[in-house]
């Protein structure tokens, strides 16, 4: 038991170490925030032009779309799949993974902590300025408060679970490097389809119904579509509660599967380099 | 020029060494923008039009700008990944050789995998052209070619500006992406859907509007040419995009003079 405890402590220490490291890149984050902000504005205008042309009512209002767009820009670092940790890739490709395997840690959990902390520090630096500025914009473009405090609480819960789920998904990209060696192509494909199904390219409510059915069957939308739509008030509390259970289910399933695959590939790991 | 093709054929051989990786990357390059177009398509299922523009007209805008972008990304990759050259002091090698720096930087990289993106853009452009009833006379074809050429020059100009910044900042800057990626995304829709300020900026400062929006107005007949001269003027508007490269070359040379080597 004692042994186990020191395990956990080392993960926590590593977590804070990584966060501190991530917070070093303040200028880059600031530039990133500005880019994101401009990007957000562009999307606002495009959707506004679309909404001005519509004759019948849409499944989601423009104000709700605005909320989703700002949250997407603010928390982009949480949810983009192409955001990748080059350390892990180089570890696998250069063979320095041999050192990692010598350490008395569990590799899956270790990487998991590394990836989560990287995303957390990156997003925390970027999200705050974006959210602040977006909140003070004039009426149709501004980020509002969610309809009730309850929505807000569920937003936070699902956002947090979504982050864990996303890292569990992204773990497979790293594991696949053991097999493919060059991850760029397959990674990009995986990332772009993942983002599409997560509603990052076109919001899920605006998709045709048949596509929505596919999206609902995949894990991707439970990363960011769910929390953002809860915030916007487009998903009610009863559905939010169901979504949390589904999120938990996906996390459990993907973590177990990921650990299994990692174990398997480690058994026949080839250490590269000399 | 001969030297440039030498450079390119060397790079092609290099990239072909990793064939599977090359194919996969080209394949991925096809799908990345393709899903963006699919989204536009899906949005048009919900909404009848955008500021009076039909799906096919938007597809035309999109196709043009993406053809330009993918070609200039192939060619101008050397500028796009310029910061390591400065950071590691590799640029010194270039300066020692008795050839123009511009040529050497252009020849230092050529991204063949963008062929996937190019095919995607051509497919969309074809899709648009088939559905739009533009009369493809000689003038229209010339306009189309001018549009593409003008667009390529604008993108390469922006890549150069980004590279020039590296002389001062050493690191590459994400902000430049607002102009390249952002400019590309913005001008894949006709510019009149945006507020006045944005439209002006992308017409007179970074002239993307000149290579797709204005000629498109002319091609689909939303702008009537009152006389022969005016119609020739419309055909020639995309050429204004080429003018954009001159201030960029000037600023680049300014930066080059400022360059002091780093590294050891």
Interface residues (C-beta under 8 A of the other chain):
Chain A: X28 X31 X32 X34 X35 X38 X39 X42 X45 X46 X49 X50 X51 X52 X53 X54 X55 X58 X182 X184 X185 X186 X188 X189 X192 X193 X196 X201 X202 X206 X207 X208 X211
Chain B: X18 X20 X21 X23 X24 X25 X26 X27 X28 X29 X31 X32 X35 X36 X38 X39 X42 X43 X45 X46 X47 X48 X49 X50 X51 X52 X173 X174 X175 X177 X178 X182 X185 X186 X189 X193 X194 X195 X198
